Amino acid sequence: MPVCPEVLGGLPVPRPPSEILDTQRGPRVINSLGQDVTREYVLGASIALDIGLQAGCRKAILKARSPACGFGHVYDGTFSRNLVEGHGVFARLLKSHGFSIYTEETFPNL
């Protein structure tokens, strides 16, 4: 089932780049314009999870380093292309629901 959590959460295409920034309030998704788009990412991840569960999915191939789909490493929120260990919003949600997660870089024979 192809899904895009960002679009499902109401963000446009194209959209400004976003990264996950650790704050005192916890991780937030901030775009390059300084806007907090965490709500849209969380909403989209929830909708995408529901679509996957309704379709019987238990595995996902996600976009590496994305603030929604990154798995293992994401950009650090400084927009300087620095990677840190972590998962995107959607990847974390899928993992908490027991999904097997791959990226285009880790899926065999992709």
C-alpha positions, 0 to 999 in steps of 0.5 A: 500500500503506497502511502505518504504520511506527510500528505495524509497529514495535510502537508503540500507537495512540494513542501519545505524540507523538515527535520526532527529537532530534540527540544525540551518538549520532546522531539518536534518536526520543524521545517526549513522555514522554522514552522513546527509541523509535528501535528501534521506528521503525527496525524499523517503517521496515524492515518497511514498506520490505519491504512496499513493495518486495514490492508493486513500489512506487517512490513514496510519499505520506507524512505531513509533519513526522512523525518517521517520514514527514516529508520535508524538515522535521521537528520538532526534538525539543524539543516546541516545534513548531520545524521543522528541515530533515530527514527522518523515519526511514522517509522516509530509508530510502525515499530511500536506496532510490530512492523518489520521495517526496511528502507530503500537502502536495506531492503534486499533486492530492491 
